[in-house]
Structure formats: structure tokens, C-alpha cells
Amino acid sequence: MQTWAERFPELFAPGYWTWGDLDVRFTTEEPPDDLISNVHVVARTAGGIVVCGNDLGWRFLPGGTREPGETIEQLVHRELLEEAGARLAGPMTWLGAHRAVHRRPAPYRPHLPHPISYWATVVADVVIEQEPTNPEDGEQVTEVLVLPPDEAIAYLDAQPDGVMGPIVGLAQAMELV
């Protein structure tokens, strides 16, 4: 039987994110909570998976960066509201994380783990209740779509250098969506 890394080699291969100057590698192992700096959500609704687009043309799963003192659940609640106008409607299931090794000498924000952090992904049921709140200091979400998993993957794969399409594919293969 194939491992997840063998089934999804592009997701599990070592990579480099130029925009953050990060060396990354995906894992399904859950790291210590205090090393998680970011979380994205494979957000399930009755109609499919929630995907977002912003004013810069980026396509992504809702999620973002942890604030000082914020729990993972608080982070997920906040980011779902900010980016998708959604609320958590059930428990979160761990999917995996990108282990990031930062090449920069200091963290992006002082409270974040450095030089190693994890960009986690969870799967959860959500309900879309309103427009995204789009706080001024965050990215401006211009599109929130609910798509069947295969269409969500195709939408996310249209993002150059994106990793979120394969993440939804992994969730689908694990029968989490």
C-alpha cells in the first residue's frame, strides 16, 4: 500500500516559498502547539469546500497567522469569519502541516516561533453566515466560493506555486471531505 507521500509527491516534496524565504516540507505528524504559527481550514459545507480569492488574485483556503496568546481554535474562528464569513460548526480534524524553516534572522512577527514553525491545516464543518469581515490590516477577500472537492482542487491549482489544491486532494483521499 502506498504512503501518503508516495500518492502526493508534489505535496510532500521539500520546497521553498520565495515570498516568505522559507524552506518547507509537508507532514501529517502533528507538531507541538507552540510551534504552530498559521492554520488553514479545509472548510466543509453542505455544498462542498470553501475557497477564497483576494484583491491580489490569490486563491486559498481560509486561514491565517496566529495572534499573540491565541489558541488554535480561536485562530480558526477568527480567520473563518475574516476570510469567509463563516463559523465553525463542529470539531476540527488534523490533516497536516508544512514545517517551515525560516531563512530570515527574525520572525515575521515577534510572538511567532522562529526559526522553525508549522503552517497547519485542519478539516472542519462550517456554516457561511455573512460576508467576510475583511479587517483593514488583513488581505481583502473578494471571492468566497463553495465548490465540490474536485472543482475546489482545480480552482486552487490555478494559483501559481500553490499548495492548497494538493492539500484538498489529500483530505479527499483520506475521506475527510
C-alpha positions, 0 to 999 in steps of 0.5 A: 500500500502506498504512503501518503507521500508516495500518492502526493509527491508534489505535496510532500516534496521539500520546497521553498516559498520565495515570498516568505524565504522559507524552506518547507516540507509537508507532514501529517505528524502533528507538531507541538502547539507552540510551534504552530504559527498559521492554520488553514481550514479545509472548510466543509459545507453542505455544498462542498469546500470553501475557497477564497480569492483576494484583491491580489488574485490569490486563491486559498483556503481560509486561514491565517497567522496566529495572534499573540496568546491565541489558541488554535481554535480561536485562530480558526474562528477568527480567520473563518469569519475574516476570510469567509464569513463563516463559523465553525460548526463542529470539531476540527480534524488534523490533516497536516502541516508544512514545517517551515524553516525560516531563512530570515534572522527574525520572525515575521512577527515577534510572538511567532516561533522562529526559526522553525514553525508549522503552517497547519491545516485542519478539516472542519464543518462550517456554516457561511453566515455573512460576508467576510469581515475583511479587517483593514490590516488583513488581505481583502477577500473578494471571492468566497466560493463553495465548490465540490472537492474536485472543482475546489482542487482545480480552482486552487491549482490555478494559483501559481506555486500553490499548495492548497489544491494538493492539500484538498486532494489529500483530505479527499483521499483520506475521506475527510471531505 
